[in-house]
Amino acid sequence: MKIIIIGGGIGGFTAALALSKLAEVHLYEKAADFKPLGTGIGIGSNALEALMGLGIGEDVLAYGTPLTTQLFLNKDGKILNSIDFRKIKNKYGQENITIHRGKLHEILYHHIPKEWISFNKRLVQVEQDDHQVTATFDDGEKVEADLLIAADGIHSLIRKSYIPNSVPRYAGYTCWRGITENNGLIDEQTSYEIWGSEGRVGFAPMNGNELYWFACMKAAEKSHFFATLTQREVSYHFRKFPPNVAEMIQQTKDEHFLHHDIYDLKPISRFVFDRVVLLGDAAHATTPNMGQGAGQAIEDAVILANALRHFDFEDALQEYEEERVDHTKKVIQVSRQIGWASQWSNPLLANGRNAVLPFIPSSLLNWRLKFLFQRKLNG
């Protein structure tokens, strides 16, 4: 079997690795070369289990920081509630970690034979018949295969060719992210979220005395004003939050200071179009509120490989679609709900939300995450 993968992000690289013993794999990436970019991300125990099954989980864990607790606070620093990640680990077997996105990307890249990867290849068309699928690139090259995996992100050209009205939808808030030195600003194994009417700030420790932070506020889409704010200006907006928030934002260097509006995809009902399969953000881009964007792409890759290993071709693709469509729909919906509630800017609503949050049992917060971790992916 010959498989083409379009897109060299975390999902595409994981798919190449997962399929390496099942097929002849060729991966095409539009960037000119490999550049591990980004800030920090969370890798839940579900994704780490999948990476363990691929033989690289220990490498990822070595560069990750295990978390024991997530705390939710108000802007005065009062603890509103918590999630105990140790209970998740004890029940489902793996850590929940933070890691630099670029480092995870790099680990995947180094485990894939370089002759499989072609850079500077921009897809322009996909055609298929009963026997093969053909990818055409902007340099005129045409490549034929048995299966094409679209891992080309939230703006997927391939998805839009099959579902023209599936376009990114704005979540209603904009976010800044960064990495800076910890130096005692936060505890080593605890992640934090602070919710106020001004917005929301989160931060977590990372390997090598670093921490990852994000700061989000409600904003008009594609606002030039917010896109041009500096570290000092962003920190000023959150001046009523605990002092370490302003410090971590202000000390972030320009090269580690990023800004993006937040988007997701309205859930779609199909990931498989004959010999074309959607994977990762191309299929189910989600807001980052559950830390599951990369994790769900990793799951996609492993579940698709397992299906192709155990079923005939058509049955395998049907199995993949049945496994992933409803599950990722729930991730998108829950994540969007969390973002909606956490970004309330009306002071009365925000204060009411924070007054209710301490009365929600921590066990209920853990239970709400159960669907992410309870399924076994490897085998």
N, C-alpha and C positions, 0 to 999 in steps of 0.2 A: 504494500500500500504506500502511496506517495501523498504526503500532506503538506499543503502550503499554509503558513501562518503569516498573517498581515498584522504587523505591530510588534515592536520590541520593548514593550513595557513589562511590568511584573507579570501580568497575565499571559502575554505571549511567550516570554521566556520560561515560565512555569509549564506551559503547555508543551513547549519543545522538549523540556526535560522529561516530563511525564510520558510523552509519546516516543521517546528515543529508542525504546526496545521493541516497539510495535510497528514502526513505519519508517520510511525514508522521509526525513523532515527538512523543509527549507523555510527559513524565516526571513521576511523582508521588512525592513525598517526605513522610513523616509528620512530620518536624521542622517547627517553625513558620517557620523561615527558614534561610538558609545560614550555617553556622558551621564554618570550617576548623579542625578539632581534631586532636589526636594529638601524637606526638613524632616521632622520626626513623624512616625506613624505608630499606631498600635497594631500588634499582631496577637489576635486572640488564640486561646487554646485550640480552637477548631482549625485555624490555619497552621498553627505550629505542628499539630498532629499530622496534617497533610504533608508538610515539609519534612517531617521525620520519615514518613513513608517513602519520600523521594530520595532519602539519603543525605539531605543537606540540613536537616533540622538542628543538629548539634552545632554546625557552623553558624547558623542564624542565632541560636541561643548564646553562643560565645560572644557575639557582638550586641546582644540584646540586654535589656535590664528587666528582670522579673518584677512584677508589681504584686503587692499583697493586698492593697486597699485602694479604693477610689472614694474620695471625700467630696461631698457637695456642700458648699458654704454660701452664706449671704455676703454682701459686700463689707460687712463689719467683721468678717472672719469667723462668725458663728457656724458650727457644723450643723447642717440641716439633715443630712442622711449619709449613708455610706453603702458601698458594695464590697464584700469580702471576697477577693479573688482567690484566697486560699481554699475556700469551700469549692469554688469552681475547679481548681486544680485537683483537689482531693477526689472529686466526683468524676471528672472527665480526663484526668491524667496528665495534662500539660499546663505549663505556665501561660500567663498572659504577660506579654512583654511590650516594651517600647524599643524601637530601633530606628536608626536613620534610614529613610527611604532609599537613599543612594547606596547605602551599604547592603541592604537586602537585594537591590537591583544588581549590584556588583557580584554578590555571591552567586546569584543565579547565572549571570553572564559567564563567570569563570567555570561553571559546571557544564557549559554547552560547547561542543566542538565549534571552533570559529568558522570552519568551512561551511557550516549550516547557515550562517548569518550573512545576509547581503544588506549593506547600508546604502543610503542615498537612492532608495528605490521607492518612488511614489506611485501608488496604485491609481489607475484612472478608470478601469472597467473590470467587471467580473461577468463572465458568460458561462453557461453550463448546459449540458444535455444529459441524456440518460446514462452516459458512460464516463463523463469527465467534467471538470470545472477548469476554466481558463482565466488566469489573471493577466491583465495587460498593464504595463507600467509606462510612465511618461517618457522613458527612453526608447520605447517601441518594443521592448522585449515582451514576449508572451510565454507564460509558464503554465503547463497542464498538470493536473493532479487528480487524485480520487476524491479529495476532500480539501476544502478551504476553511480555515478558522479565522474569523474576523475578530482580532484583538486590537482594533484600531481606535479605541477610546470613545468617549461620550459623543464626539462629533463624527462618529463612524460613517464614512462614505458608503460602506457596504450595507449597513442597517438602513440608511436613508433610501437606498435603491430598492429595498424590499418593503419598507414601511415609511413612505415619504413624510408622513405627518408626525413621526417620532423625532422630536427635536428637544434639546435641553430646556428645562423649565427653571426659572429663577426661584430660589427658595425664599427670597425676601430679605436676605441679610448678606453683608460683606464681611470678609475676615482677613486679618493679618496673621502671619505665622513667622516663627523664628526659632533659631537655636542660639543659645549663649551659654556662658560658663555658669555652673551652679553655685559653687563656693558657699554652700550652706543656706542658699535661698529656700530650698525645699528638702523634704526628707527623701532618702534614697530609694524607697520602694513604694511610694505613695503618689498617686495622681490626684489632681484637684480640679474641680470646676467651681467657679464663683458666679452666681446668678444675681443680677441686679437689673433695675429698669434701664440703666445705661447700656446694657449688653451683657455679654458673657465672656469670661476669660477662663482658659484651662491651661494646665501645665503639668509636666511629668518629667521625672529624671531619665537620663540616658547614659549610655556608657561613656567613660572617660571624663567624668566631672562636667558633663553637659546637661542642659535641660532643654526641653522642647516646650514652646508655648503657642497658644493661639488666642486671638481676641476678636470677637464678632459683635457687630451691631446692626440694627435694622437700617436699611439704606435703599435709595433708589438704584435700580439696575444701571450698571455702567456709568456710575457717577465719577466725573473727572475730579471733583473735589476730594472724595475719599481715596481715589487712586493715587493722589499726589501727597497724601499725608506722610510726615516723617515719623520716626520713632518717638521723638519728643511730643509731637502733636497727638499721636495715638495714646501715649501714656497719659497725657493730660485729660483726655476724654474719660479715662478710668481712674482719675485722681482720688475718687472716694473709695476705691477698693484698697485692700491692704497694701502697705508700702512696697512689699517685694514685687508686686505687679508692675508698678512703674519702673522699678530698678531693672527687672529682667528685660522689659521692652526697650528701655533707653540704652542699655549696654549691648544690645544686639548690633552686630556689624552689618553694614549695608548689604554685603553679599549673602547674608543669612536672613534678610528681612524681606518677606514676600507678601503680596496682596492679591486676593482673588475674590470675585463674587462667587457665591455658592449656588451650584446647580445640581439637579438630578434628572432622571428620566421618569416620566410616567410609566408604570409597569406595562410591559407588552406581553402578549399571550403566546408568542412564538419565538424560539431561539434558533430553530432549524428550518432551512429553506432548501430542501433536497440535499445538494452536496455542499452547502454553505452553512456554517455554524457560527453563531454569535457567542462571544465569550468576554467576561469582565465588563468594564464600563460600556463597551459597545452594546451589551445586552441589558445591563441593569445598573447603570450609574446611580449611586446613592449619595445623599449628603453624609458628611463625615461624623455625624453625631454618635454613631455606635462603633466607630473605629473599625469598620468592616469592609471598606472599599477594596483594599488589596486582598484581604482575607477571602472575600467571596470570589474574586478572580482566581485565587489559588485553588479554592474548592472546585470551581468550574473545571480547571485543568485536570485535576486528579479524578474527578467523577467522570469526565469524558474519556480519559484514558482507561479507567476501570471498565466502563461500558464497552469500549472497543475491544478490550481484552476478553470479555466474557460473553459478548453477544455478536451475532451477525451484524453486518454493516448497518442496514436500515433499522434493525431492532435496537442497536446501540445508540443511534442518534435519537430515536424515540425515547429510550430510557433516559438519556441525558436531559432531554427537554422536560420530561415528566418530573425528574428529580430537581431541576433548577428553577423552572418558571415560578411555581408557587412559593418556593422557599425564598427566592430573592425578592419576590413581590412583597413578602412580609418584612424583609429587611428594609426595603425602600420606604414602606409605609410607617414602620415603627420609628425609623431614623428621622423621617420628616416630621412626625408627631413630636418627637423630643425637641427637634430644632424649633418648631412652632411654639411650644410651651416655654422653652428656655429663652426665647428672644422677645418675650412680651416687653414692650417699652412703656406701657401705661403703668404708672407707679402703683395705682390701686390694685391692678391685676397682678403685677409682679410681687407686691407685698403679700397679697392673698395666696399666691402660689407658694411663696417661701414659708408662709405660716402653716400651710397644709403639709408640705413635704416632710417635716419631721415625724408626722404621724403615720406615714406610709412604712410598714414593716420592711426592714432591709431584706428579709426573706422574699418579699414580694418583688423587689427589684431584681434579686437573683433569679427568681422564677420567670420573670419576663424575658430573661436572656437564655432560658433553658433551650429554646428551639435552635439556638445557634450552636450549641455544644453537644447535644445529646446523640447526634448521629455519628456512626463510625464511617470514616471516609476511606480507609485503606483496606485493601484486600482484593 
